[in-house]
Every structure is written in structure tokens, then in C-alpha cells.
Amino acid sequence: MTGQAPATILGIETSCDETAAALVVRDEFGRGTIRSNVVRSQLDEHAAFGGVVPELAARAHVTYLDHIIAQACREAGIPLAQVDAIAATAGPGLIGGVLVGLTTAKALAAALDKPLLGINHLEAHALTARLTDGVPFPYLMLLVSGGHSQFVLVRGVGDYERWGTTIDDALGEAFDKVAKLLSLGHPGGPAVERIAKAGDSHRFKFPRPLLREARMDFSFSGLKTAVRLQAEALAPLADQDVADIAASFQTAVAEIVATRSRQALEQFASRFPGQDMRLVVAGGVAANQTIGTALRAVCAEAGATLIVPPIALCTDNGAMVAWAGAERFALGVHDGLEFVARPRWPLDLDDMKVRSDAA
């Protein structure tokens, strides 16, 4: 889209255990430039608990968010008074953290007399590939993170169709639980992948839940249970047992994701005959190399392009929130200070209804 004035957007992200802020500029041609992207991880605060503690996360956001925003402005060389709008994650996520970020954004918007943009965290992930790769609509997104596992057809800003989701654990959550079971530490994804490199991925044949069903939903609870039962049967575990279990689990996951992605691409091809197919992968699990290799093979087979933004933009960050805000701002969309935080906010929920309800 051309002919629009450039816009500078401040993005704030506090939905889980990263406190983040960024400034992104969208030019008149619809291209984005990240001027700053500051993320403070809370891994150290939560490591002893083997997972994220919501109360600790919210407290850390309160402590650090103002400093993170100030640092983002300094690194960008752009004073707060010069931003055109303020975007903040308004859900879904841990409600205490979401409230910290959204309340801060409202205060800044009111004090600076700037528009407020309440951003769906999932939409921020969905639109990141347009910031990094200029991907045109429509395209298919696979979101695999600690809290979400789903396929979404991205038809436009605010226009989404969910094709499949998890019926129990998200994939990142399953990695975390397996890592905890095997005493590998937190976060689980990198820990499991690291130890799996020394393992035999064919030693254990773990189940691939739901793969015989036509729907594109995921289920990882049964797989996680099978891993637990195998670990209990071998206890006490030798180092090689741990590596083999991790490798076999990871291989099962990769096959599940690849099979579902093949189905999703087939449905995209039938819905949009002759349209270039692009599969965008977002979320922290996108960094897993075994899953990435499986997805590349599926896309090559289907004649599709696999797009994975840099991992720093796949995990939670302020730049993706700022960019989602910039896309909305370019369409003339903004929200009132009455916009409410939402612990649950399905991406395919009617966008105008959500904004009407919040007004």
C-alpha cells in the first residue's frame, strides 16, 4: 500500500515472561524497519520453579517495563513524544502481565495524546513475516509456542481462519514437561533438542496422537504420558536412556507437525488454486532444527515456500507488537482507553465484535 505517511509505533509486550518494548517504523510503501527491540527475559526468576510463575512474572513486568521502554527509545533515537501510536499486547496471556503492559500503554497514550492499539498477541505472531519478508496475503501460519499450537489461514489484517489447534498441551508446553520429567532444566525446548543429538531416535516408538483423523488438530498429552511411562519403566535412567527418550520424543513430534502441515498445505492448495503457497512458522519451537528439517521437506514436496523469521522475532518481543500496531494504524484502526485485557482471545474471533465490546 502506497501513498500513506510513515508511522512510528511503540510496541509493548508483557503477555508471559518477557518484558519487551520496541520502536518500528512503517514507511509509505508498507515496509517496516525495526529501530529498536529490547527484550528482558525472566528465565532466571522462574528457573527454580521449572516453569513460569504468573505472580512473579507480573511483578517483574512492573519493575522493569518503564526502564525497557526508555531503553528502546534511547536505542532508536526517537523520543516518546515523537511516536505516532502506542501498541500493547491486550491478550491472550497471563492476565497479570497483560494488565501491566496494557495499563502502561494507556497511561502513555493519555499523557502524550496518542492513539492506543490493543494487539492480539497471536496476530502479532501472524503478521511478523510481513515485517521480515514482506509476505503478501493470503498465507498459512503454523504457530508453535509454549502456549499455542495451531494452523491459521491469514487472509488479511484482522481476518483469520483457524484450521486446527491443540486439544490439550501446546507443543512448547509438552517440551517443557518432558524436559522436567528427564531433569533437563527449563526452558525445555532447547534442553531436549540438545540432549537428543546424542540419542537414538528409533529406540522408542512413541504414539502419534490424532494422526489417523482428518482434522488438523494437535494432541500432545498422550505422547507426554507415553514418555513418562517409558521413563518410569527404565528408572533409574542412564544418560543414554535420557538421550534416547528425548530423541524419540522429538522425532515423534516432528512427524506429527510434518503430517499436519502436509494436510494444511493440501487444503490451502484446494482453497486457493494457482496461488503461491507460503507456510510461515512462528513461536519459540520454530527454532527446533529437527522440526525445521521436517517442515522443509514437506514444503519442498508441496511446492510451497517455508518462511521462518529470525528466532528473536519468533519468540515474544515488542517489535512484532509494534508491527501489528503499524499494520492496523495504516488501516485507520485504533482503540479507546476503555479497551479491556483478555486472558483468552482466539485469533479467529470476529475482530470488530471484540473492539465493539471493549468500547
N, C-alpha and C positions, 0 to 999 in steps of 0.2 A: 504494500500500500504506500503510495507516494503522496506528496503534497501536504503532509502533516508536519507540524512544528516538532522539533526534537523535544524529548521529555526526559527529565532526570528523576528517577524513582528511588526512594529509600525503602529497602525491604527488611523486615524483621521476622525472624524465625525462632520460636520457642516451644515447639509442639512436643518435644521429648527431652533428650539430654544433651542437645547442642544449643548454646546461646549464640545467635548469629545475627549479623547485620551486614548489608551491602548496599552500594550505590551502583545502579545500572542506568545507562543512557540508551534510549531508543531513538535512532535517527529518523529523518523524514522518509527513508526508504524501507523502514521496518527492521533495520538491522540493529542488533544490540551490542553494546560494549560494556564489559564489567570494569568499572573504575575502582572498586574495592570489594573485597569479600572476606570478612573477618568471622571466624568460627572458633568458639571456645568449647572444646569437648569436656564432658563431665565424667569421663571414664574413671578417673582416679577416685572421685567421690562415691561411685557406685560399685567399684570392683570388689570390695569386700562382701557385698551382698549377692553377687552373682547375677545381677540384673538391675534395672532402673527402679529406684525408689521414688515415687511421684512427689512426695513431700520434699525430699532433698533436692530434686530437680527444680521444683518451683522456687525454692529458697535460693538456689544458685542463680537462677534467672534474675531474681530481684537484685541480688548482689552485683551481678556483672553486666546486665544489659545496658545500662546507661554508659558504662565505660566502653563497651563494644561498639555502640552507635557512634560515640565520639571518635574512636579509633578509625572506624570506617570512613567518617567524614574527613579526618586528617589524611588518611592514605589516598583518598580520592581527590583531595584538594578542593572539596566542594563544601561550603558551609551549609548547615541545615536550612538556613533561610532561603537558599537558592534551589532547593529541591522543588519539583512540581507537584508531587503527591507522595503520600506515605502508605505503604502496603505492609500488612502484617498477617501472618497465619491466624485465621479465626477458627480453625478446626480442619479435620479431626485431629485428636491428640489427647495428651494428658491435660485435663481441663485446667489444673492449677497453672501449668506452664503457659498454655494458650492464653489464659486471662492476663498473665503478666505482660506478654508481648502485645496483645490487642489493646490493653489499657494504656500502655506506654504510647502506642501509636495514636490512640485517640487524644491523649494529652498533648502530644506534639502537633497533631492536626489542628486542634483547637487553638493552641498557643500561637502557631505560625499561620493560621488561616489557610491551611492546605487541604485538598481533598483526601479523604480516607478510602482505602481499598481493603476490604476484608477478603482474604485469599483462602481458598480451599487448598490445603496442603497437598492433596493429590493432584489438583490442577497444576500446581507449581511444578511437580514432577513431570506431569504430562506435557507441559509446554517447554521444558528445558531444552529439548532437541531443536526447537525453533531458534533459541538463543545461540546454541553452539554450532548448529549445522544448517540453519535456515530451512528446516524441513517443511514442505507445503502440506496442507490438508488435502485429503484425509490420510491418516496413518494409524497403525496399530501400536499400542503400547503394552508392554509387559512390565508391571510394577512388582518387584520382589524385594521386600524390605523386612525389618523387624516386626512391623505391624500390619503389613498389607501384602497380599499376593493376588493379583488379578490381571485379566486382559481387558483393555478398554479400547474401543474404537474412538479415535479423536477426530471429530468432523469439523471442529472449529472452536474458537474461544467460547467456553460456556456450553458447548454442545458435545456431549459424550454419551457413549452407549457401552455399558459394561457387559462383556460376553462371558465372563467367568470369574469366580473368586474362590477364596478358601472357605471351606465349611467348618474349619476348626483352627488349627495353628497356622500362622503365617510362616513363610519359608525361613525368614531370618530368626523367628522365634524357635522353630524346630532346630536350627543350627545351634542356637544358644542352649537349648535344653540338652541336646546331645553332648555338647561341649562340657556342660556342667556334670552330666552323668559320667563322662570319661575323665573328669577332673582336669580339663584343659584350660580353664580360665574364661574370662569374659573380655571382649565380645567373642561369641562362639564361632562366627563365620570364618575369620582369618585363622583361628586356632585349629579348627577342624581341617581346613584346607592345608595348613602347614604340616600337621602330623600325617595326613592322608598320603602325602608324597612318598612316605616310606612304607605304605601299606599295600596289601594285595586286595584289589577292588573286586576280585571274583571269589574270595574265600567265603563270604556270606551272601546268600540270596535273600535280600530283604524285599518285602512286598512293595508293589507299585499301586497304591490305592486309587480306585475310580477309573483306571486307565481303560477298562473294558466298557465304560459308559460313554455315550456320545457327547454329553455335556462337557463344557470346558472348565469345570470347577476343579479345585485342588483339595486334597486332604492329606495332611502330614501326621496326624495324630497316631494312626495305626503304624506307620513307619517308625515313628519315635518309640512306640511301645515295643515293637519288634527289636529295636536296638537295645532297649533296656533289658528285655528278657534274655537276649543273647549275652549281654554283659554280665548279667546275674548268673547265667549258666556256666560262664568261664571263670568267675571270680575265684581267687584274686587274679586280676588281669595283668598279664605280662605286657611289656612295652609293645611287642609286636602285635599282640591281641588288640590293643588300643588303636594302633595304626591301621590294622586290617578292618576293624569295625568302622573307623572313620572313613576309610577309602570306600568300603562297600556302601555305606550310607550315602556318601557324596555321589557315587555312581548311580544309585537308585534315584536320587533327587534329579540328577542331570537327565536321566531317561524320562522321568515324569515331565519335567519342564520342556524337553525337546518334543515329546509326543503331543503335549497340549499346544505348543507353538505351531507345530505342523497343522493341527486341526484349525487353529485360528487363522493361519495364512490361507488355508484352503477356503475357509468361509469368507475371508476378505476378497479373494480372487473371484468367488461366485457373486459377491455383492457388488464388486466394482470391476467388471471385466475390462481388460485393457489398461487398467490403472497401474502405475508403478507401485510396487509393494515395498513398504518400509516397516520394519519392526524395530521400534525404539524400546530399549531396555533401561529402566530406571530403578533406583533403590540400591542400598548397600550391597545386596547379594550380587549385583551386576559385576562386582569385582572378582567373583569366583571364576578361575580360569577353566575348570572342568565344565562348568555350566556354559561359559562363553564358547568353548570349543564345540559343544553340542549344538548351541544355537547357530553358530556359523555354518555348521554342516547342514542344518535344517534350512537355513535361508538360501544357501547355495543350491540345494536340491529344488527349492521352490522358486528360484529366480528372484528372490527378494533381497533387499539391502538391509543389513543389520547395522543399527546405529546405537552406539553406547557412548554417551557424553563422558568427559573426563570424570574419574571416580569422585573427585572433590565436589562435582556438581551432581553426582548421583545420590550421594548421601545428603542429609539435611543441611541446608545452607541458606543464607539470606539472598544470594543472587537469584536463585530460582523464584523466590517470593517476589523480589523486585521486578523480575522479568514478567511474571504472571500479572503483576500490577500494571506494568507498562503496556502489555497487550490489551488489558481492559481499559486503561486510560485512553489508549488510541481509539477505542470504540466509543468513548464518551461515557463509560460506566464508572460510577463511584458510589460510595455508601455514606449514610449518615452516621453520626456518632452513636446512634442507638443500635447499631449492628451488634448482634449478640455472638458470643463464643459458642461453638458447637463441639462437644466431645465426639459426636458421631455426625458425619456429613458425607453421605455417599456421593461419589462424583457424578453419577448419572441422575441425581435428584434434580428436578426442574430448577434451573438457576434463578429464573425470575421469581418463582414462588418463594425461594429461600430469602431473597432480598426484599420481597414484599412483606414476608412475615417478620423480618428483622426491623422494618421501618416503624 
